[in-house]
Amino acid sequence: MRLWHLGYLLVLALGFIPTASGAIAQDRASFDAVDMDAALRLDSLAAQLATKRVVFIGETHDRYDHHLNQLEIIRRLHELDPKMAIGVEYFQQPFQQPVDDYIAGRISENEFLRATEYYTRWGYAYRLYAPIFRYAREQRIPVRALNVPTALVSAVARVGIAGLSEQQRAYLPREIEPADEGYRNRLRKAFEAHPGLRPDAFNFFVEAQLVWDEGMAESAAAYLNANQGRRLVILAGSGHLAFGSGIPRRLERRINAPYAIVISSGDDVEPRMADYLLLSRKQELPPAGILSVRLEEKDGECRIGSLSLGGAGEKAGLRKGDVLVAIDAQTVKKIADVHLALWDKKPGDRVSVEVRRKRRLRAVTGLNFEVELAAQPRLPDTH
């Protein structure tokens, strides 16, 4: 094993290390030792990855440091050879055109997020990913939307592949191989972590994951076959990459391209889970600016369900039941529109909020408020 050290980032070369032959006595420890002082520069890692045509870089979606790790590797590889592309899990294949339009500079960042339905279909804070996509735009690095439509995955999880309609089958990958035992066991842990799922729905859950992985592998293979001179860096959740069981081996089945798996460490670290493991200190996103309100979608409108006591919205004069019409002249009809209007705002920024408010005798009044955004508390349902 080898270790790279650069500031906050350690890179552990795990590899797929062969074990000693012969029987192992019962109740004996079995482990690989790592020399934490054997440090090399990160450019040594980049040089090794540059020998691969496909580089998988895994993540925990809400870990900012994981995305900074991805960006740093992309930068290093691009400096070594600019003939590369980035494939991502975050966008579905039908939205390739707006992805292309953003990278080419034909549309703005907000237009890009709206056109790809980012906050409806993916939903994690875009600020986690913005540096990667901005770098790709600056350097004109192609970005491929690898994922199958979310509706397809949801349908498979409900009724299985056999229960799909002909229309739903349009985006099914042509080949779907069964999950290996280790992958099924890891999926079972994920399945059991979702309360409320029927125990007999596990096989559908596995099929949905296979459609997800095979679909991304098929999309990546099509791009590689059509662009023989390019390297592809694939960004996806670590669960799709660990041990090669998800996307990597399904891509390898379709195209003979040397690859490496890089995973940023999370809660679980196991031998042979990747070729390289990045050990980085957890970093939080800078605080976002928020309205301090809880929103509801009802009857095609986005309205305030409640306000934080003493929060930004209450201080500005917003009330429970107000229907949001626009934020900084951006039309609001659903919660995703609020995310689009506020995603790049900071605490202390001021925004104009237009609402409709019911008065007595059912009269409706249009009102405008200037709201000074507050810092975001660590609450998942606050916008």
Steps between C-alpha positions, in 0.01 A plus 500: 500500500606859439386833638491848348488806725405853390369738764159380609500209254654156539486254212529134587575258219288202596515308178350155473763332715537121480476314827741234609415149385415222736252452781460766767478383858182576687491804729808656337500864392523572127590855399716722279732745675544853364808713561347846556843669469565372147393822332515589129373801309153507349647545153633145531140382534397708198783350294380149583137585425607653169593151380131401521235583243224499761536644851212447744491744793247415767335728754263533788260745339481756781874502582649825366856371543418203275404736218812710557700176468324425171574846366868479594543169319316635195730805497812284523388265224398789275841661545663172394267443204209732414332237281255388763132507590306477826209258544262568788225321688322826582328559164280265298565414136197690357655825632826477307419804284477756784817352651674557166353850476635595843850365434507684166399827669166528320289511817550631853548289810142557615365415155709183511361398839143574395527319166647186657237506779792469738320578825212267418704204374821518706448756773832515685630853547638604162774696677661162570548445125523855362883518504523182291252618236646849489846356441362277224336804340817709525711225344227382257519146638201299372263380771284193439165447670532126571196420710174341391180698572404505868146396408635176351696410814197580717274286280737202519519536878119482512414228248827346383632485145234249396226741604615791281294628210643513148541875530690467826735245342634757251789598731573149633860392440524221242697272734436453871711247688409380851666652806779301661451376855711771662310773316164350598610493864603868487172588330308315771658727762389803299153351454457432869605858579180622325214452749162423352620295203330161468741215575385319184598802289874436537536329161336801331738725695797302362359513147463880528865528605607277211307714250673804648849347476456329163344815354796714603747238379325474163496879459869526592594219259312671216692822561837325519434307179406821320798696638801271475756765597339612823530397862178486703491596869180366656360661816246296695403391847753261651236228524491484121878447485626312808659163426426560131160335538283783371599712201869398449462131412184571300694754297791255465257243359412744222837652416856386560639814665744502793352671803571598860260553790560787742275534803492768769476344843171488685376293790614166361848420369575147388790333319465476122208743484693723256839558345551824692336632815501876568510590869392861546380710790129570483426850373169680520360719229504871587160585653215566259258792525143390574154647554454305826162367390350156447341466158213290366393420146123498464261555207785597269628764741788536743387642832644562843397227744682646799772750589793474739444721802712811454625370165566695182150459355317594819719808550423616146124462548425172323215296649378142511278435198670752273533365146842568349476660157859600425843542658719765339259497202545123454160330483421257781247220457668218697766447765761423233453856369593636843820294494578640155452856619704464819768237435786750463387743772685559826380601848454877500408519130175684432236363264166631379212262578161543333204322662123474475318531829136424570309771679157490657204423275739301278665810354857434380775760521837502330783605732876548466755455779874548522644211698849490649591132481603313812763232556381146437441285809576129476138404427420291189153647442590870519532700176 
